[in-house]
Every structure is written in C-alpha cells, then in structure tokens.
Amino acid sequence: RTQKIIKKINPDLIFHLASSANVRESFNLPRKTIENNNAITLNLLEIIRIKKMNSLIIICSTSEVYGKISKKDIPIKETKNISPVNPYSVSKAFQDLLSQIYFESYGLKIIITRMFSYMNARKNYLFQTAFAKQIVDIERGKKKILAHGNLNSVRNIIDINDAMEAYWLTAKRGKIAEIYNISGKKVISVANYLKELKKLSSVKIKSKIDKRLLRPVDVSLQIADSRKFIRD
C-alpha cells in the first residue's frame, strides 16, 4: 500500500513521522511497538532506494534516543552517543541509525531531527495534555483527584505549532546527512508544569501519584543544545 501511494504521488519531500509513540505503553507492548516502528521505516527507505527516487526525507527521531544523561552532558549535543532505555526509544534509535546507513550506503537524501518534549493537545498520553484534561474533568465534577507519574523529570518544552514549523524549516534550509536537535528554550520540571496548570484552575486541584503511570526506567534530564539547528 505504501509503495502504491508513493509511486502515485512521487513526492519531492517526505516527513517520516509515523510511529507508535507512547513511551509508557511501549513497556507493556514492546514487540508491537518495535516491530511496527522498525518495519514502517525500513519499508519506506527500501521503496525510495529500489525506485531510485530523489525525494528529500526528514526522519523525525526523538530526544528519547539519548537515554539517561548525566549533568555533565547537559545541554545534549547531537554528537552524544545514543543509549535508549525503553522499547519506544530502541525503535527510534533503529530508525535513526538505519537512516544514516541509507544515506551513507545508498545516497538517499536524508536529514534526521531529534525533537525534544513538545505539547500536543491531541495526544492525551503526553503529561501536559493528561494534566490539563484531568483538571478540566475535576472542574466539571467528573473527577476528584489528578493522577500523575514521575514529576522529577526536567525538560525543554516546545509547542506543537513551533515543532511543525521547525520540521518545515529543516526541509527548506537543513543540510542533507545532518542530525538536528530541536527544542524549545523553556526548561521546566514536570512538577512545576503541573504547578503552573493548577494555578490556572478555577478550583483547588488535589493530585497523587499513580504507580501505573510510572515507567520502569525513566529519563530525568532532557535539555537540548539546539544551536546547530538555529545556525542552519
């Protein structure tokens, strides 16, 4: 099916965003996550290679591939070795590394982006969205207590609109074969993000930890060095 669509469209530009992207769920469904994410990327790159197409491909990777980072490696540069710690990030590391091989070995026109934490109102499993929705439910009397996972993680935050513009700018101005970290400038802990949302509420919000939302292995520092992206 993918082959038929690509053959019909003959695209100049491809944004490869397709993936099962729920980190917490990937611990429960590792095989499904990894097989899906690996296969869709291999299928796409093979079609472009076999058909000898000249499409520019933006491979949308993730900051999750860096894994656990110590303070001495903050802010994270693109040269930092990747070390994924969950099934989702393993699959994204595969996409990332495979794409590098398809550039080096087959000459495909590929740029890799590693997006850091973003806000997306349509993804209810993201902590920002999950918090906001629960607050609305509490205000409407549908829920009494807000449930959360680990609040100690510190991250860059970027809005989804800025993230999508960044992908477009990568395609317009980025350099083929480069890897770009993309992030917002705002650095905030998950705890403080929740605190700010609570301030905006019309009612007092009570919250407690839900062990089901905790990851078996978590990433506590995701602060990017995005200077290469800004420069290019």
C-alpha positions as CSV (number, residue, x, y, z in Angstrom):
1,R,0.0,0.0,0.0
2,T,2.8,2.4,0.9
3,Q,4.5,1.6,-2.3
4,K,1.4,2.3,-4.4
5,I,0.8,5.7,-2.6
6,I,4.4,6.8,-3.0
7,K,4.5,5.7,-6.7
8,K,1.3,7.7,-7.3
9,I,2.4,10.8,-5.5
10,N,6.1,10.7,-6.5
11,P,6.9,13.1,-3.6
12,D,9.7,15.7,-3.6
13,L,9.6,15.7,0.2
14,I,8.6,13.2,2.8
15,F,8.2,13.8,6.6
16,H,8.5,10.4,8.3
17,L,6.5,11.0,11.5
18,A,4.7,7.7,11.5
19,S,5.4,5.7,14.7
20,S,3.8,4.2,17.8
21,A,5.0,6.9,20.1
22,N,3.6,6.2,23.6
23,V,6.7,5.7,25.7
24,R,4.8,4.3,28.8
25,E,2.7,2.0,26.6
26,S,5.8,0.6,24.9
27,F,6.8,-1.1,28.1
28,N,3.6,-3.0,28.0
29,L,3.7,-3.6,24.3
30,P,7.4,-3.9,23.3
31,R,7.0,-6.3,20.4
32,K,4.1,-4.4,18.8
33,T,6.0,-1.0,19.2
34,I,9.3,-2.2,17.9
35,E,8.0,-4.3,15.0
36,N,5.7,-1.5,13.9
37,N,8.3,1.3,14.1
38,N,11.1,-0.7,12.6
39,A,9.1,-2.1,9.7
40,I,7.5,1.2,8.6
41,T,10.9,2.9,8.4
42,L,12.5,0.0,6.5
43,N,9.6,-0.2,4.1
44,L,9.8,3.5,3.3
45,L,13.5,3.6,2.8
46,E,13.5,0.5,0.7
47,I,10.8,1.9,-1.6
48,I,12.8,5.1,-2.1
49,R,16.0,3.1,-2.7
50,I,14.5,0.5,-5.1
51,K,12.6,3.1,-7.1
52,K,15.7,5.3,-7.2
53,M,13.6,8.3,-6.2
54,N,15.1,11.7,-5.5
55,S,12.8,12.5,-2.5
56,L,14.2,14.5,0.4
57,I,13.3,12.6,3.6
58,I,13.0,14.2,7.0
59,I,13.4,11.3,9.5
60,C,11.7,12.6,12.7
61,S,13.6,10.9,15.5
62,T,13.4,11.9,19.2
63,S,15.4,13.0,22.2
64,E,14.5,9.7,23.8
65,V,17.3,8.0,21.9
66,Y,19.8,9.7,24.1
67,G,18.5,7.8,27.2
68,K,19.8,8.7,30.7
69,I,22.0,11.7,30.7
70,S,24.3,13.0,33.4
71,K,24.5,16.6,34.3
72,K,28.0,16.9,32.8
73,D,26.4,16.2,29.3
74,I,23.8,18.9,29.6
75,P,22.9,20.5,27.2
76,I,22.8,17.5,25.0
77,K,24.6,17.8,21.7
78,E,23.9,15.7,18.5
79,T,27.3,14.1,19.0
80,K,26.3,12.4,22.3
81,N,26.1,8.7,21.9
82,I,22.6,7.3,21.8
83,S,21.6,4.9,24.6
84,P,17.9,4.2,24.6
85,V,16.3,2.9,27.8
86,N,12.7,1.9,26.7
87,P,11.2,-0.1,23.8
88,Y,10.0,3.0,22.1
89,S,13.4,4.7,22.1
90,V,15.0,1.5,20.9
91,S,12.7,1.5,17.9
92,K,13.5,5.2,17.2
93,A,17.2,4.5,17.6
94,F,16.8,1.8,14.9
95,Q,15.0,4.4,12.6
96,D,17.8,6.9,13.3
97,L,20.7,4.6,12.7
98,L,19.1,2.8,9.7
99,S,18.5,6.2,8.1
100,Q,22.2,7.1,8.5
101,I,23.1,3.8,6.7
102,Y,20.7,4.6,3.8
103,F,22.4,7.9,3.3
104,E,26.0,6.5,3.6
105,S,25.4,3.3,1.6
106,Y,22.7,4.3,-0.9
107,G,22.9,8.0,-1.2
108,L,19.3,8.8,-0.1
109,K,18.7,12.4,0.7
110,I,18.0,12.2,4.4
111,I,18.0,14.7,7.3
112,I,17.4,13.5,10.8
113,T,15.7,15.6,13.5
114,R,15.7,14.7,17.2
115,M,12.7,16.5,18.7
116,F,12.6,17.2,22.5
117,S,9.5,17.4,24.6
118,Y,6.5,19.1,22.8
119,M,3.0,20.0,23.7
120,N,0.2,18.5,21.7
121,A,-3.5,18.8,22.8
122,R,-4.5,15.8,20.7
123,K,-2.1,13.3,22.3
124,N,-3.8,12.5,25.6
125,Y,-0.8,10.4,26.9
126,L,1.6,13.3,27.0
127,F,1.9,14.6,30.6
128,Q,1.0,18.2,29.7
129,T,-2.2,17.1,27.9
130,A,-3.1,14.5,30.6
131,F,-2.7,17.1,33.3
132,A,-4.8,19.7,31.5
133,K,-7.6,17.2,30.7
134,Q,-7.8,15.9,34.3
135,I,-8.0,19.5,35.6
136,V,-10.9,20.2,33.3
137,D,-12.6,17.0,34.4
138,I,-12.1,18.0,38.1
139,E,-13.6,21.4,37.4
140,R,-16.6,19.8,35.8
141,G,-17.1,17.4,38.7
142,K,-16.2,14.3,36.7
143,K,-13.1,13.5,38.7
144,K,-11.8,14.3,42.2
145,I,-8.0,13.7,42.2
146,L,-5.5,14.3,39.4
147,A,-3.2,11.2,38.9
148,H,0.4,11.6,37.8
149,G,3.6,9.7,37.3
150,N,7.2,10.9,37.8
151,L,7.3,14.6,38.5
152,N,11.1,14.9,38.8
153,S,11.9,15.0,35.1
154,V,13.4,18.3,33.8
155,R,12.8,19.1,30.1
156,N,12.8,21.6,27.3
157,I,9.3,22.3,26.2
158,I,8.2,23.4,22.7
159,D,4.7,23.9,21.4
160,I,3.4,21.7,18.6
161,N,3.0,24.6,16.2
162,D,6.6,25.6,16.6
163,A,7.7,22.0,16.3
164,M,6.0,21.6,13.0
165,E,7.4,24.8,11.7
166,A,10.8,23.5,12.7
167,Y,10.3,20.4,10.6
168,W,9.4,22.6,7.6
169,L,12.5,24.8,8.2
170,T,14.6,21.6,8.3
171,A,13.3,20.7,4.9
172,K,13.8,24.2,3.5
173,R,17.2,25.0,5.0
174,G,18.7,22.0,6.6
175,K,21.7,20.2,5.3
176,I,21.4,16.7,3.9
177,A,23.0,14.0,6.2
178,E,22.9,16.3,9.2
179,I,21.3,15.5,12.6
180,Y,19.5,18.3,14.3
181,N,18.3,18.6,17.9
182,I,15.1,20.7,18.0
183,S,13.7,22.1,21.3
184,G,12.0,25.0,22.9
185,K,14.0,27.4,25.1
186,K,11.8,26.9,28.1
187,V,13.2,24.5,30.7
188,I,10.8,23.3,33.3
189,S,10.3,20.2,35.6
190,V,7.2,18.2,35.2
191,A,6.3,19.1,38.8
192,N,6.5,22.8,38.0
193,Y,4.5,22.4,34.9
194,L,1.7,20.8,36.9
195,K,2.0,23.6,39.5
196,E,1.5,26.2,36.8
197,L,-1.5,24.5,35.4
198,K,-3.0,24.2,38.9
199,K,-2.7,28.0,39.3
200,L,-4.8,28.5,36.2
201,S,-7.6,26.3,37.5
202,S,-10.8,27.7,39.0
203,V,-10.8,25.1,41.8
204,K,-8.3,23.6,44.2
205,I,-6.7,20.6,42.5
206,K,-5.6,17.7,44.6
207,S,-3.1,15.3,43.0
208,K,-1.4,12.0,43.8
209,I,1.0,9.5,42.2
210,D,-0.4,6.6,40.2
211,K,2.2,3.8,40.0
212,R,0.6,2.6,36.7
213,L,1.9,5.9,35.2
214,L,5.5,5.3,36.3
215,R,8.0,4.0,33.7
216,P,10.2,1.0,34.8
217,V,13.1,3.1,33.6
218,D,12.8,6.9,33.2
219,V,14.7,9.7,31.7
220,S,15.1,12.6,34.1
221,L,17.1,15.2,32.1
222,Q,16.2,16.2,28.5
223,I,17.8,19.6,27.9
224,A,18.9,20.2,24.3
225,D,21.7,22.1,22.6
226,S,19.9,23.2,19.5
227,R,22.5,25.7,18.3
228,K,23.2,23.7,15.1
229,F,19.6,23.8,14.1
230,I,19.3,27.5,14.8
231,R,22.6,28.2,12.9
232,D,21.5,26.3,9.8
